[in-house]
């Protein structure tokens, strides 16, 4: 089984953040890179299973400082493959991922001088400002080995970490964007990848596929990092939301290099988080009633 983790780094896909700020600027890119190096990159470097390829789609016209930075990333995670994408090709990222996957399959076959023993591709969706639990790859590959062809694998429980508040909450999110897709193939060119299957919000409607939800409430498998420059995501609040108070939890389970937990998380939760959650509920009601502009 070949496992690819797929990340769109700085493709030119949108121009505004969720608060209306301008995206694709120098400041936006430096902030995005700081998030990547603080949360996402360490979590992949800390994976207990190293048998994966991490494909990052990078804007071909990225500044020189960023292109040099990618060499340091490869030192931390040798599995990284940087694919440069022309700005006008950014909207076609799903096709690009498919072509990259086919090329990697052919390369693996050539290296082995034979067809890949198991003609199964596992692809995982990962945003560059989020993180995976240190045993995510190991656990996912074990799950993928026993499911049927054309199966989505989703870990329902994860964390939300709020950079401005310094707190993390454990939450259930059934159709989250930390999605993986298992597909068997006869020819390299026939693969689709998880990005070729549409949005994580609509995959349950995809004909001819299967859903495999892994529910481990005490073992959150991903972190959605919530910050002011996100495109849309914010508070996921339910009666099953739990506050993380152990300052060692994130470093020990996600490879982060500092606690990143506020000195008084319960106080922050009550005085700042709950009012924010209430505002988000009202915003969702407004968006539902009047629509939301994704441009």
Secondary structure by P-SEA (a helix, b strand, c coil): cbbbbbbbcccccccccccccccccaaaaaaaaaaaacccaaaaaacccccbbbbbbccccccaaaaaaaaaaaaacccbbbbbbccccccaaaaaaaaaaaaaaaaaaaaacccccccbbbbbbbccccccccaaaaaaaaaaaccccbbbbbbcbbbbbbccccbbbbbbbcccccbbbbbbbcccccccccccccccccccccccbbbbbbbbccccccccccccccccccccccccbbbbccccccccccccccccccccaaaaaaccaaaaaaaaaaaaaaaaacccccc
